[in-house]
Amino acid sequence: MGNVRLCLSAAFAGTMARVFVYGTLKKGQPNYKHMINTAKGLAKFQGRGRTVEKYPLVIAGKYNIPYMLNIPGTGHHVAGEIYSVDDQMLQFLDEFEGCPDMYQRTLMRIEVVEWEGKGGTGEAWAAAEGVVECFVYSTTTYPPEWVGLPYHDSYDSSGKHGLSYVLRESRD
């Protein structure tokens, strides 16, 4: 068993990317199951954070999907979770998020609110004044009327907005 753990940590120590999720992929949300499905790759929860710049986070479309519109300086500091992911998970997330058509994966500065990452690299990530760079799936390809939707600072599928997310398997 020890060797299996060693192999897993050695594989995990390879090329890892930081990803900030703010919507349905967070813990307790409808698509979190993908983040913990090791068949799709490895994702390790590092902590909670929020965008350094303000962005509009809207819930849009007939399936009530959360979108962070890539309009820096408008909206709120969006809250979410920071993960370190391997290349396989990053590739899965690109496909899952419809990148680059529906969402675009860009680097953004994220303020660390609570850090759970232990050990060298985790602490190094959080060391720079509590700000880390993470990949974020935001969008520049949205209908202009979305800018007029209510802006949220955090997302919960069963929040008081009353716009429950519709799972892909339940869509018509």
Secondary structure, DSSP 4 states (H G I P E B T S, - for coil): -HHHHHHHHHHHTSSEEEEEE-STTSTTSTTHHHHT-GGG--EEEEEEEEESS-B-EEEETTTTEEEEB--TTSSB--EEEEEEEEHHHHHHHHHHTTTTTT-EEEEEEEEEEEE---SHHHHHHHHTTTEEEEEEEEBS-S-GGGGGSPP-SS--TTSTT------GGG--
